[in-house]
Amino acid sequence: MAGTEIRTDEGVVIFEGSPHKAKVLYGNLLWTGALALSKFFATSSAAPPVKGRSCLELGAGTGVVGLTLGSMGAEPVFITDNEPELLLLMKKNIEANNLSDRVQTFCLDWADGKSFMQQLPDLVVAAATQQR
Ligand SMILES: C[S@@+](CC[C@H](N)C(=O)[O-])C[C@H]1O[C@@H](n2cnc3c(N)ncnc32)[C@H](O)[C@@H]1O
């Protein structure tokens, strides 16, 4: 899996993939909304506390928000998407940040209730906006 390596302001290492597949995979790219949400959790006094809390990221793509939360002490963190290729990219990003003890991937399609997780997390996050 090829990929550009990016280090966020919060110190999280993210590999992107190519979106240009038979089916375009936008989640292979890091989006500004995800960077903004990561920064919000890391820097804003208005953000809810995350240390020791369970988190679920929907449509996670690269997984940057969940990885940022994991790096801040949230656990367990589930970074989820409905695209199997993105789950592989997220696993690579979990390893790149040495966060496999508290962050894991899960295949979740928000349009398919059968794929939902059984556990109710403390916090649910999701991000998407313009490409960087
Ligand atoms: C524009 S990308 C944003 C990725 C990431 N959240 C970010 O901001 O960098 C949208 C993401 O939503 C995922 N997605 C789209 N439909 C979905 C569905 N029904 N269930 C789960 N994920 C979905 C896509 O695979 C993709 O990873």
The ligand as an ORCA input file, in Angstrom:
! r2SCAN-3c Opt
* xyz 0 1
  C     -14.793     12.145      2.874
  S     -14.241     10.666      3.671
  C     -13.756     11.309      5.267
  C     -12.757     10.416      5.977
  C     -12.306     10.924      7.360
  N     -13.429     10.981      8.277
  C     -11.657     12.279      7.273
  O     -12.342     13.275      7.532
  O     -10.455     12.380      6.935
  C     -15.807      9.856      4.102
  C     -15.623      8.503      4.748
  O     -16.896      7.954      5.079
  C     -16.885      6.580      4.747
  N     -18.269      6.122      4.524
  C     -19.086      6.463      3.500
  N     -20.270      5.814      3.626
  C     -20.171      5.069      4.755
  C     -21.075      4.180      5.420
  N     -22.294      3.923      4.935
  N     -20.669      3.595      6.558
  C     -19.425      3.840      7.045
  N     -18.512      4.665      6.468
  C     -18.900      5.267      5.327
  C     -16.039      6.511      3.494
  O     -15.557      5.198      3.228
  C     -14.931      7.500      3.858
  O     -13.887      6.881      4.568
*
